[in-house]
Amino acid sequence: EYEGERNSDGERHGFGKARLPNGDTYEGQYERGLRSGRGTYRFKNGALYTGDYLQNKKHGKGVFFYPDGSKYAGDWVHDQREGYGEYLYANGDTYTGEWANNKRHGQGTYVYKDTGSKYVGAWINGIQEGPAELIHLNHRFKGTFLNGKPLGHGKFVFDIGCEQHGEYIQPVQVKEIEKEEEEEDEPPLPAEPQWKASEITKLTSWSPHDKEPAP
């Protein structure tokens, strides 16, 4: 069903309201039969998008409310979260920063609601990767992340005015010798990187490009 303006060719053009066969509804601008311009799209499952469209796709600035209570407000390109935006997750966590192909990608800040901790730094395809800072209540970690975990040189900075330098090392996995009848190979769980401290100093400046601190 459609109720609204049309052009001389009879196409939906201008402002209109439509009910789609699947029960979704749209109210907003059309151009030559396609959703283009500002509009609000209500999904039958309870989701809602209000913002810019271009040729039937979310494109420009818009806010999407998801059925689970989460919400994204920011840039869209061809129906994908892309550019800069803020996502409020159902559990209360938030991410504010850059996006590409619907994923956190580039520079961004993720705040964990339960602990108040913050990850400020680089993301690749939705995963924490690259130089970053993990900020906790009374201390912070500065270093480099790989695949969501800290790895390599870094330092813990404590509010009391000192730093602990060191590095996160990926432990070598040792396969245990099993009984002969247990031949089924279960993949080992990925081991957590382990912190190896090297020294404690007064506060210093540090960048991810530094290796060991100067003696």
C-alpha positions as CSV (number, residue, x, y, z in Angstrom):
1,E,0.0,0.0,0.0
2,Y,1.2,3.5,-0.8
3,E,-0.2,6.9,0.0
4,G,1.7,10.0,-1.1
5,E,3.1,12.0,-4.0
6,R,4.0,10.7,-7.4
7,N,5.8,12.1,-10.5
8,S,4.4,12.4,-14.0
9,D,5.5,8.8,-14.7
10,G,3.4,7.6,-11.8
11,E,6.5,6.7,-9.7
12,R,6.6,7.4,-6.0
13,H,8.3,10.7,-5.8
14,G,8.3,13.3,-3.0
15,F,6.8,12.5,0.4
16,G,4.9,9.3,1.0
17,K,3.9,6.5,3.4
18,A,4.1,2.8,2.4
19,R,3.3,-0.5,4.0
20,L,5.4,-3.4,2.6
21,P,4.2,-6.9,1.9
22,N,6.3,-8.2,4.9
23,G,4.6,-5.8,7.3
24,D,7.4,-3.2,7.5
25,T,6.4,0.4,7.0
26,Y,8.2,3.5,5.6
27,E,7.4,7.1,5.9
28,G,9.6,9.7,4.2
29,Q,11.1,10.9,0.9
30,Y,11.1,9.1,-2.4
31,E,12.9,9.8,-5.7
32,R,11.7,8.1,-8.9
33,G,10.1,5.1,-7.0
34,L,13.0,4.5,-4.5
35,R,13.5,5.6,-0.9
36,S,15.8,8.6,-1.1
37,G,16.2,11.5,1.3
38,R,15.1,11.5,5.0
39,G,12.8,8.8,6.1
40,T,11.8,6.4,9.0
41,Y,11.6,2.7,8.4
42,R,9.8,0.5,11.0
43,F,10.6,-3.2,10.9
44,K,7.9,-5.7,11.8
45,N,10.4,-7.2,14.4
46,G,10.5,-3.9,16.4
47,A,13.7,-2.5,14.9
48,L,13.5,1.1,13.5
49,Y,15.8,3.2,11.3
50,T,15.4,7.0,11.0
51,G,17.8,8.9,8.8
52,D,19.1,9.3,5.3
53,Y,18.4,7.0,2.3
54,L,19.8,6.8,-1.2
55,Q,18.2,4.5,-3.7
56,N,16.5,2.3,-1.1
57,K,19.7,2.0,1.0
58,K,20.6,3.6,4.4
59,H,23.2,6.1,3.2
60,G,24.3,9.3,5.0
61,K,23.5,10.0,8.7
62,G,21.0,7.9,10.6
63,V,20.0,6.1,13.8
64,F,19.1,2.4,14.0
65,F,17.3,1.0,17.0
66,Y,17.8,-2.8,17.2
67,P,15.2,-5.2,18.6
68,D,17.6,-6.2,21.5
69,G,17.6,-2.6,22.8
70,S,21.0,-1.7,21.2
71,K,21.3,1.4,19.1
72,Y,23.7,2.9,16.5
73,A,23.9,6.6,15.6
74,G,26.2,7.7,12.9
75,D,27.4,7.4,9.3
76,W,26.0,4.8,6.8
77,V,27.3,3.8,3.3
78,H,25.2,1.5,1.2
79,D,23.3,-0.1,4.1
80,Q,26.6,-0.6,6.1
81,R,27.8,1.2,9.3
82,E,30.7,3.1,7.8
83,G,32.5,6.3,8.8
84,Y,32.0,7.6,12.3
85,G,29.4,6.5,14.8
86,E,28.4,5.6,18.3
87,Y,27.0,2.2,19.2
88,L,25.2,1.5,22.5
89,Y,25.1,-2.2,23.2
90,A,22.4,-4.1,24.9
91,N,24.6,-4.8,28.0
92,G,25.3,-1.0,28.4
93,D,28.8,-1.0,26.8
94,T,29.5,1.8,24.3
95,Y,31.8,2.2,21.3
96,T,32.5,5.6,19.8
97,G,34.7,5.8,16.7
98,E,35.4,4.7,13.2
99,W,33.5,2.0,11.3
100,A,33.9,0.1,8.0
101,N,31.7,-2.7,6.6
102,N,29.5,-2.8,9.7
103,K,32.5,-3.4,12.0
104,R,34.6,-1.3,14.4
105,H,37.6,-0.4,12.2
106,G,40.1,2.5,12.7
107,Q,40.4,4.5,15.9
108,G,37.8,4.2,18.6
109,T,36.9,4.1,22.3
110,Y,35.1,1.1,23.9
111,V,33.7,1.6,27.4
112,Y,32.9,-1.4,29.5
113,K,29.8,-0.5,31.6
114,D,30.4,-3.1,34.3
115,T,33.9,-2.1,35.2
116,G,34.1,1.4,33.8
117,S,37.3,0.4,32.0
118,K,38.0,1.9,28.6
119,Y,39.9,0.7,25.5
120,V,41.2,3.7,23.5
121,G,43.0,2.8,20.3
122,A,43.1,0.9,17.1
123,W,40.6,-1.6,15.7
124,I,40.8,-3.9,12.7
125,N,37.6,-5.7,11.4
126,G,35.9,-5.4,14.8
127,I,39.0,-6.6,16.8
128,Q,41.3,-4.7,19.1
129,E,44.5,-4.5,17.2
130,G,47.4,-2.0,17.1
131,P,48.6,0.8,19.5
132,A,46.2,1.4,22.3
133,E,45.6,2.3,25.9
134,L,43.5,0.3,28.4
135,I,42.3,2.7,31.1
136,H,41.2,1.3,34.5
137,L,40.0,3.0,37.7
138,N,43.5,3.7,39.2
139,H,45.9,2.5,36.6
140,R,46.3,2.2,32.8
141,F,48.2,0.0,30.3
142,K,49.8,1.5,27.2
143,G,51.0,-0.9,24.6
144,T,50.1,-2.8,21.4
145,F,47.3,-5.3,20.9
146,L,47.0,-8.2,18.5
147,N,43.8,-10.1,17.9
148,G,42.2,-8.6,21.0
149,K,45.0,-9.2,23.4
150,P,48.0,-7.1,24.5
151,L,51.3,-8.4,23.0
152,G,54.8,-7.1,23.1
153,H,56.4,-4.2,24.9
154,G,54.3,-1.8,27.0
155,K,53.9,-0.3,30.4
156,F,51.4,-0.1,33.3
157,V,51.0,3.5,34.6
158,F,49.8,3.8,38.2
159,D,48.1,6.9,39.6
160,I,50.4,6.9,42.6
161,G,53.1,8.1,40.2
162,C,55.1,5.2,39.0
163,E,55.3,2.9,36.0
164,Q,56.0,-0.8,35.5
165,H,57.7,-1.5,32.1
166,G,57.8,-4.9,30.5
167,E,56.2,-7.0,27.8
168,Y,53.3,-9.4,27.2
169,I,54.7,-12.8,25.9
170,Q,52.7,-15.4,24.2
171,P,53.4,-18.7,26.1
172,V,54.6,-21.7,24.1
173,Q,52.0,-24.4,24.1
174,V,53.2,-27.7,25.3
175,K,51.2,-30.7,24.3
176,E,50.7,-33.2,27.1
177,I,51.4,-36.9,26.5
178,E,48.1,-38.6,26.6
179,K,47.0,-42.2,27.2
180,E,47.0,-44.3,24.0
181,E,43.2,-44.8,24.0
182,E,42.6,-41.1,24.0
183,E,43.5,-40.5,20.4
184,E,40.9,-37.8,19.7
185,D,42.8,-34.5,19.3
186,E,41.1,-31.6,21.0
187,P,42.4,-28.2,19.8
188,P,44.3,-26.6,22.7
189,L,42.7,-23.4,24.1
190,P,44.6,-20.3,23.0
191,A,46.9,-19.4,25.9
192,E,46.6,-15.9,27.4
193,P,49.7,-13.7,26.9
194,Q,51.7,-13.4,30.1
195,W,53.1,-10.1,31.5
196,K,56.8,-10.1,32.2
197,A,57.9,-7.0,34.1
198,S,61.4,-5.6,33.5
199,E,61.6,-2.5,35.7
200,I,59.7,0.1,37.7
201,T,60.4,3.8,37.0
202,K,59.0,7.3,37.6
203,L,56.5,8.5,35.0
204,T,57.9,8.8,31.5
205,S,56.6,9.5,28.0
206,W,56.1,6.4,25.9
207,S,54.9,5.7,22.4
208,P,54.2,2.3,20.8
209,H,57.2,2.7,18.6
210,D,59.5,2.7,21.6
211,K,61.0,-0.7,22.5
212,E,62.7,-1.1,25.8
213,P,62.7,2.1,27.9
214,A,66.1,3.8,28.1
215,P,68.1,2.6,31.1
